[in-house]
Amino acid sequence: MSEFKLGQQVPEISLPAASGETYHLSEDQKKREGWRFIVYFRGSW
């Protein structure tokens, strides 16, 4: 598991969104400043 520290650059993250689109962290960072809290739910089998 990766560990991030304050001030460290986060790698590019692309995830499928519930709307069917793809969420790109780098695009979101261009739109607004601040913290991100990403919850990725794989589903239950």
mmCIF file of the N, C-alpha and C atoms, coordinates in Angstrom:
data_MODEL
# 
_entry.id   MODEL 
# 
loop_
_atom_site.group_PDB 
_atom_site.id 
_atom_site.type_symbol 
_atom_site.label_atom_id 
_atom_site.label_alt_id 
_atom_site.label_comp_id 
_atom_site.label_asym_id 
_atom_site.label_entity_id 
_atom_site.label_seq_id 
_atom_site.pdbx_PDB_ins_code 
_atom_site.Cartn_x 
_atom_site.Cartn_y 
_atom_site.Cartn_z 
_atom_site.occupancy 
_atom_site.B_iso_or_equiv 
_atom_site.pdbx_formal_charge 
_atom_site.auth_seq_id 
_atom_site.auth_comp_id 
_atom_site.auth_asym_id 
_atom_site.auth_atom_id 
_atom_site.pdbx_PDB_model_num 
ATOM 1   N N  . MET A 1 1  ? 0.839   -1.171  0.000   1.00 0.00 ? 1  MET A N  1 
ATOM 2   C CA . MET A 1 1  ? 0.000   0.000   0.000   1.00 0.00 ? 1  MET A CA 1 
ATOM 3   C C  . MET A 1 1  ? 0.887   1.238   0.000   1.00 0.00 ? 1  MET A C  1 
ATOM 4   N N  . SER A 1 2  ? 0.496   2.231   -0.808  1.00 0.00 ? 2  SER A N  1 
ATOM 5   C CA . SER A 1 2  ? 1.276   3.458   -0.897  1.00 0.00 ? 2  SER A CA 1 
ATOM 6   C C  . SER A 1 2  ? 0.956   4.381   0.265   1.00 0.00 ? 2  SER A C  1 
ATOM 7   N N  . GLU A 1 3  ? 1.946   5.140   0.649   1.00 0.00 ? 3  GLU A N  1 
ATOM 8   C CA . GLU A 1 3  ? 1.754   6.117   1.715   1.00 0.00 ? 3  GLU A CA 1 
ATOM 9   C C  . GLU A 1 3  ? 2.150   7.479   1.178   1.00 0.00 ? 3  GLU A C  1 
ATOM 10  N N  . PHE A 1 4  ? 1.279   8.470   1.374   1.00 0.00 ? 4  PHE A N  1 
ATOM 11  C CA . PHE A 1 4  ? 1.550   9.818   0.922   1.00 0.00 ? 4  PHE A CA 1 
ATOM 12  C C  . PHE A 1 4  ? 1.760   10.726  2.123   1.00 0.00 ? 4  PHE A C  1 
ATOM 13  N N  . LYS A 1 5  ? 2.642   11.682  1.943   1.00 0.00 ? 5  LYS A N  1 
ATOM 14  C CA . LYS A 1 5  ? 2.911   12.649  2.998   1.00 0.00 ? 5  LYS A CA 1 
ATOM 15  C C  . LYS A 1 5  ? 2.558   14.034  2.488   1.00 0.00 ? 5  LYS A C  1 
ATOM 16  N N  . LEU A 1 6  ? 2.273   14.939  3.399   1.00 0.00 ? 6  LEU A N  1 
ATOM 17  C CA . LEU A 1 6  ? 1.897   16.301  3.061   1.00 0.00 ? 6  LEU A CA 1 
ATOM 18  C C  . LEU A 1 6  ? 2.959   16.935  2.174   1.00 0.00 ? 6  LEU A C  1 
ATOM 19  N N  . GLY A 1 7  ? 2.526   17.524  1.076   1.00 0.00 ? 7  GLY A N  1 
ATOM 20  C CA . GLY A 1 7  ? 3.438   18.188  0.158   1.00 0.00 ? 7  GLY A CA 1 
ATOM 21  C C  . GLY A 1 7  ? 3.964   17.284  -0.949  1.00 0.00 ? 7  GLY A C  1 
ATOM 22  N N  . GLN A 1 8  ? 3.731   15.991  -0.831  1.00 0.00 ? 8  GLN A N  1 
ATOM 23  C CA . GLN A 1 8  ? 4.206   15.049  -1.836  1.00 0.00 ? 8  GLN A CA 1 
ATOM 24  C C  . GLN A 1 8  ? 3.228   15.028  -3.008  1.00 0.00 ? 8  GLN A C  1 
ATOM 25  N N  . GLN A 1 9  ? 3.755   14.919  -4.232  1.00 0.00 ? 9  GLN A N  1 
ATOM 26  C CA . GLN A 1 9  ? 2.901   14.904  -5.406  1.00 0.00 ? 9  GLN A CA 1 
ATOM 27  C C  . GLN A 1 9  ? 2.240   13.526  -5.552  1.00 0.00 ? 9  GLN A C  1 
ATOM 28  N N  . VAL A 1 10 ? 0.961   13.544  -5.854  1.00 0.00 ? 10 VAL A N  1 
ATOM 29  C CA . VAL A 1 10 ? 0.182   12.312  -6.007  1.00 0.00 ? 10 VAL A CA 1 
ATOM 30  C C  . VAL A 1 10 ? 0.261   11.851  -7.462  1.00 0.00 ? 10 VAL A C  1 
ATOM 31  N N  . PRO A 1 11 ? 0.384   10.550  -7.706  1.00 0.00 ? 11 PRO A N  1 
ATOM 32  C CA . PRO A 1 11 ? 0.406   10.076  -9.093  1.00 0.00 ? 11 PRO A CA 1 
ATOM 33  C C  . PRO A 1 11 ? -0.958  10.267  -9.758  1.00 0.00 ? 11 PRO A C  1 
ATOM 34  N N  . GLU A 1 12 ? -0.992  10.240  -11.071 1.00 0.00 ? 12 GLU A N  1 
ATOM 35  C CA . GLU A 1 12 ? -2.246  10.386  -11.815 1.00 0.00 ? 12 GLU A CA 1 
ATOM 36  C C  . GLU A 1 12 ? -3.200  9.251   -11.451 1.00 0.00 ? 12 GLU A C  1 
ATOM 37  N N  . ILE A 1 13 ? -4.456  9.624   -11.190 1.00 0.00 ? 13 ILE A N  1 
ATOM 38  C CA . ILE A 1 13 ? -5.480  8.649   -10.840 1.00 0.00 ? 13 ILE A CA 1 
ATOM 39  C C  . ILE A 1 13 ? -6.633  8.822   -11.816 1.00 0.00 ? 13 ILE A C  1 
ATOM 40  N N  . SER A 1 14 ? -7.034  7.733   -12.453 1.00 0.00 ? 14 SER A N  1 
ATOM 41  C CA . SER A 1 14 ? -8.203  7.726   -13.338 1.00 0.00 ? 14 SER A CA 1 
ATOM 42  C C  . SER A 1 14 ? -9.099  6.586   -12.892 1.00 0.00 ? 14 SER A C  1 
ATOM 43  N N  . LEU A 1 15 ? -10.355 6.924   -12.576 1.00 0.00 ? 15 LEU A N  1 
ATOM 44  C CA . LEU A 1 15 ? -11.306 5.929   -12.078 1.00 0.00 ? 15 LEU A CA 1 
ATOM 45  C C  . LEU A 1 15 ? -12.640 6.074   -12.794 1.00 0.00 ? 15 LEU A C  1 
ATOM 46  N N  . PRO A 1 16 ? -13.364 4.963   -12.985 1.00 0.00 ? 16 PRO A N  1 
ATOM 47  C CA . PRO A 1 16 ? -14.703 5.081   -13.557 1.00 0.00 ? 16 PRO A CA 1 
ATOM 48  C C  . PRO A 1 16 ? -15.651 5.715   -12.547 1.00 0.00 ? 16 PRO A C  1 
ATOM 49  N N  . ALA A 1 17 ? -16.458 6.662   -13.005 1.00 0.00 ? 17 ALA A N  1 
ATOM 50  C CA . ALA A 1 17 ? -17.426 7.331   -12.136 1.00 0.00 ? 17 ALA A CA 1 
ATOM 51  C C  . ALA A 1 17 ? -18.787 6.654   -12.265 1.00 0.00 ? 17 ALA A C  1 
ATOM 52  N N  . ALA A 1 18 ? -19.626 6.866   -11.280 1.00 0.00 ? 18 ALA A N  1 
ATOM 53  C CA . ALA A 1 18 ? -20.968 6.271   -11.289 1.00 0.00 ? 18 ALA A CA 1 
ATOM 54  C C  . ALA A 1 18 ? -21.789 6.771   -12.475 1.00 0.00 ? 18 ALA A C  1 
ATOM 55  N N  . SER A 1 19 ? -21.466 7.936   -12.990 1.00 0.00 ? 19 SER A N  1 
ATOM 56  C CA . SER A 1 19 ? -22.190 8.529   -14.122 1.00 0.00 ? 19 SER A CA 1 
ATOM 57  C C  . SER A 1 19 ? -21.812 7.890   -15.453 1.00 0.00 ? 19 SER A C  1 
ATOM 58  N N  . GLY A 1 20 ? -20.788 7.015   -15.433 1.00 0.00 ? 20 GLY A N  1 
ATOM 59  C CA . GLY A 1 20 ? -20.336 6.374   -16.669 1.00 0.00 ? 20 GLY A CA 1 
ATOM 60  C C  . GLY A 1 20 ? -19.115 7.046   -17.271 1.00 0.00 ? 20 GLY A C  1 
ATOM 61  N N  . GLU A 1 21 ? -18.781 8.236   -16.775 1.00 0.00 ? 21 GLU A N  1 
ATOM 62  C CA . GLU A 1 21 ? -17.601 8.944   -17.257 1.00 0.00 ? 21 GLU A CA 1 
ATOM 63  C C  . GLU A 1 21 ? -16.369 8.431   -16.514 1.00 0.00 ? 21 GLU A C  1 
ATOM 64  N N  . THR A 1 22 ? -15.210 8.956   -16.861 1.00 0.00 ? 22 THR A N  1 
ATOM 65  C CA . THR A 1 22 ? -13.986 8.618   -16.160 1.00 0.00 ? 22 THR A CA 1 
ATOM 66  C C  . THR A 1 22 ? -13.502 9.842   -15.397 1.00 0.00 ? 22 THR A C  1 
ATOM 67  N N  . TYR A 1 23 ? -13.210 9.653   -14.110 1.00 0.00 ? 23 TYR A N  1 
ATOM 68  C CA . TYR A 1 23 ? -12.708 10.723  -13.255 1.00 0.00 ? 23 TYR A CA 1 
ATOM 69  C C  . TYR A 1 23 ? -11.195 10.753  -13.368 1.00 0.00 ? 23 TYR A C  1 
ATOM 70  N N  . HIS A 1 24 ? -10.643 11.928  -13.667 1.00 0.00 ? 24 HIS A N  1 
ATOM 71  C CA . HIS A 1 24 ? -9.191  12.121  -13.747 1.00 0.00 ? 24 HIS A CA 1 
ATOM 72  C C  . HIS A 1 24 ? -8.795  13.137  -12.678 1.00 0.00 ? 24 HIS A C  1 
ATOM 73  N N  . LEU A 1 25 ? -7.942  12.726  -11.769 1.00 0.00 ? 25 LEU A N  1 
ATOM 74  C CA . LEU A 1 25 ? -7.513  13.608  -10.680 1.00 0.00 ? 25 LEU A CA 1 
ATOM 75  C C  . LEU A 1 25 ? -6.853  14.869  -11.214 1.00 0.00 ? 25 LEU A C  1 
ATOM 76  N N  . SER A 1 26 ? -6.010  14.753  -12.221 1.00 0.00 ? 26 SER A N  1 
ATOM 77  C CA . SER A 1 26 ? -5.298  15.925  -12.746 1.00 0.00 ? 26 SER A CA 1 
ATOM 78  C C  . SER A 1 26 ? -6.271  16.963  -13.302 1.00 0.00 ? 26 SER A C  1 
ATOM 79  N N  . GLU A 1 27 ? -7.347  16.542  -13.956 1.00 0.00 ? 27 GLU A N  1 
ATOM 80  C CA . GLU A 1 27 ? -8.346  17.484  -14.482 1.00 0.00 ? 27 GLU A CA 1 
ATOM 81  C C  . GLU A 1 27 ? -9.101  18.152  -13.343 1.00 0.00 ? 27 GLU A C  1 
ATOM 82  N N  . ASP A 1 28 ? -9.415  17.389  -12.300 1.00 0.00 ? 28 ASP A N  1 
ATOM 83  C CA . ASP A 1 28 ? -10.131 17.934  -11.153 1.00 0.00 ? 28 ASP A CA 1 
ATOM 84  C C  . ASP A 1 28 ? -9.282  18.973  -10.422 1.00 0.00 ? 28 ASP A C  1 
ATOM 85  N N  . GLN A 1 29 ? -7.971  18.743  -10.340 1.00 0.00 ? 29 GLN A N  1 
ATOM 86  C CA . GLN A 1 29 ? -7.077  19.679  -9.668  1.00 0.00 ? 29 GLN A CA 1 
ATOM 87  C C  . GLN A 1 29 ? -6.991  21.001  -10.424 1.00 0.00 ? 29 GLN A C  1 
ATOM 88  N N  . LYS A 1 30 ? -7.165  20.979  -11.750 1.00 0.00 ? 30 LYS A N  1 
ATOM 89  C CA . LYS A 1 30 ? -7.132  22.208  -12.545 1.00 0.00 ? 30 LYS A CA 1 
ATOM 90  C C  . LYS A 1 30 ? -8.387  23.044  -12.303 1.00 0.00 ? 30 LYS A C  1 
ATOM 91  N N  . LYS A 1 31 ? -9.516  22.381  -11.996 1.00 0.00 ? 31 LYS A N  1 
ATOM 92  C CA . LYS A 1 31 ? -10.792 23.070  -11.828 1.00 0.00 ? 31 LYS A CA 1 
ATOM 93  C C  . LYS A 1 31 ? -10.907 23.768  -10.481 1.00 0.00 ? 31 LYS A C  1 
ATOM 94  N N  . ARG A 1 32 ? -10.353 23.145  -9.422  1.00 0.00 ? 32 ARG A N  1 
ATOM 95  C CA . ARG A 1 32 ? -10.510 23.716  -8.075  1.00 0.00 ? 32 ARG A CA 1 
ATOM 96  C C  . ARG A 1 32 ? -9.352  23.307  -7.178  1.00 0.00 ? 32 ARG A C  1 
ATOM 97  N N  . GLU A 1 33 ? -9.085  24.132  -6.187  1.00 0.00 ? 33 GLU A N  1 
ATOM 98  C CA . GLU A 1 33 ? -8.022  23.842  -5.234  1.00 0.00 ? 33 GLU A CA 1 
ATOM 99  C C  . GLU A 1 33 ? -8.604  23.165  -4.007  1.00 0.00 ? 33 GLU A C  1 
ATOM 100 N N  . GLY A 1 34 ? -7.749  22.572  -3.208  1.00 0.00 ? 34 GLY A N  1 
ATOM 101 C CA . GLY A 1 34 ? -8.195  21.991  -1.950  1.00 0.00 ? 34 GLY A CA 1 
ATOM 102 C C  . GLY A 1 34 ? -7.975  20.488  -1.881  1.00 0.00 ? 34 GLY A C  1 
ATOM 103 N N  . TRP A 1 35 ? -8.534  19.922  -0.833  1.00 0.00 ? 35 TRP A N  1 
ATOM 104 C CA . TRP A 1 35 ? -8.386  18.500  -0.557  1.00 0.00 ? 35 TRP A CA 1 
ATOM 105 C C  . TRP A 1 35 ? -9.297  17.653  -1.428  1.00 0.00 ? 35 TRP A C  1 
ATOM 106 N N  . ARG A 1 36 ? -8.905  16.391  -1.624  1.00 0.00 ? 36 ARG A N  1 
ATOM 107 C CA . ARG A 1 36 ? -9.737  15.399  -2.315  1.00 0.00 ? 36 ARG A CA 1 
ATOM 108 C C  . ARG A 1 36 ? -9.863  14.182  -1.405  1.00 0.00 ? 36 ARG A C  1 
ATOM 109 N N  . PHE A 1 37 ? -11.040 13.640  -1.350  1.00 0.00 ? 37 PHE A N  1 
ATOM 110 C CA . PHE A 1 37 ? -11.288 12.400  -0.619  1.00 0.00 ? 37 PHE A CA 1 
ATOM 111 C C  . PHE A 1 37 ? -11.963 11.466  -1.605  1.00 0.00 ? 37 PHE A C  1 
ATOM 112 N N  . ILE A 1 38 ? -11.242 10.454  -2.060  1.00 0.00 ? 38 ILE A N  1 
ATOM 113 C CA . ILE A 1 38 ? -11.757 9.551   -3.085  1.00 0.00 ? 38 ILE A CA 1 
ATOM 114 C C  . ILE A 1 38 ? -12.085 8.212   -2.444  1.00 0.00 ? 38 ILE A C  1 
ATOM 115 N N  . VAL A 1 39 ? -13.309 7.772   -2.640  1.00 0.00 ? 39 VAL A N  1 
ATOM 116 C CA . VAL A 1 39 ? -13.746 6.462   -2.155  1.00 0.00 ? 39 VAL A CA 1 
ATOM 117 C C  . VAL A 1 39 ? -13.955 5.581   -3.374  1.00 0.00 ? 39 VAL A C  1 
ATOM 118 N N  . TYR A 1 40 ? -13.216 4.502   -3.431  1.00 0.00 ? 40 TYR A N  1 
ATOM 119 C CA . TYR A 1 40 ? -13.340 3.563   -4.544  1.00 0.00 ? 40 TYR A CA 1 
ATOM 120 C C  . TYR A 1 40 ? -13.955 2.281   -4.013  1.00 0.00 ? 40 TYR A C  1 
ATOM 121 N N  . PHE A 1 41 ? -15.173 1.996   -4.440  1.00 0.00 ? 41 PHE A N  1 
ATOM 122 C CA . PHE A 1 41 ? -15.885 0.820   -3.984  1.00 0.00 ? 41 PHE A CA 1 
ATOM 123 C C  . PHE A 1 41 ? -15.925 -0.185  -5.131  1.00 0.00 ? 41 PHE A C  1 
ATOM 124 N N  . ARG A 1 42 ? -15.230 -1.297  -4.966  1.00 0.00 ? 42 ARG A N  1 
ATOM 125 C CA . ARG A 1 42 ? -15.172 -2.319  -6.010  1.00 0.00 ? 42 ARG A CA 1 
ATOM 126 C C  . ARG A 1 42 ? -16.478 -3.075  -6.151  1.00 0.00 ? 42 ARG A C  1 
ATOM 127 N N  . GLY A 1 43 ? -17.257 -3.090  -5.119  1.00 0.00 ? 43 GLY A N  1 
ATOM 128 C CA . GLY A 1 43 ? -18.502 -3.858  -5.142  1.00 0.00 ? 43 GLY A CA 1 
ATOM 129 C C  . GLY A 1 43 ? -18.356 -5.087  -4.269  1.00 0.00 ? 43 GLY A C  1 
ATOM 130 N N  . SER A 1 44 ? -19.450 -5.726  -4.045  1.00 0.00 ? 44 SER A N  1 
ATOM 131 C CA . SER A 1 44 ? -19.400 -6.956  -3.235  1.00 0.00 ? 44 SER A CA 1 
ATOM 132 C C  . SER A 1 44 ? -19.821 -8.123  -4.102  1.00 0.00 ? 44 SER A C  1 
ATOM 133 N N  . TRP A 1 45 ? -19.219 -9.203  -3.876  1.00 0.00 ? 45 TRP A N  1 
ATOM 134 C CA . TRP A 1 45 ? -19.496 -10.379 -4.718  1.00 0.00 ? 45 TRP A CA 1 
ATOM 135 C C  . TRP A 1 45 ? -20.347 -11.339 -3.951  1.00 0.00 ? 45 TRP A C  1 
# 
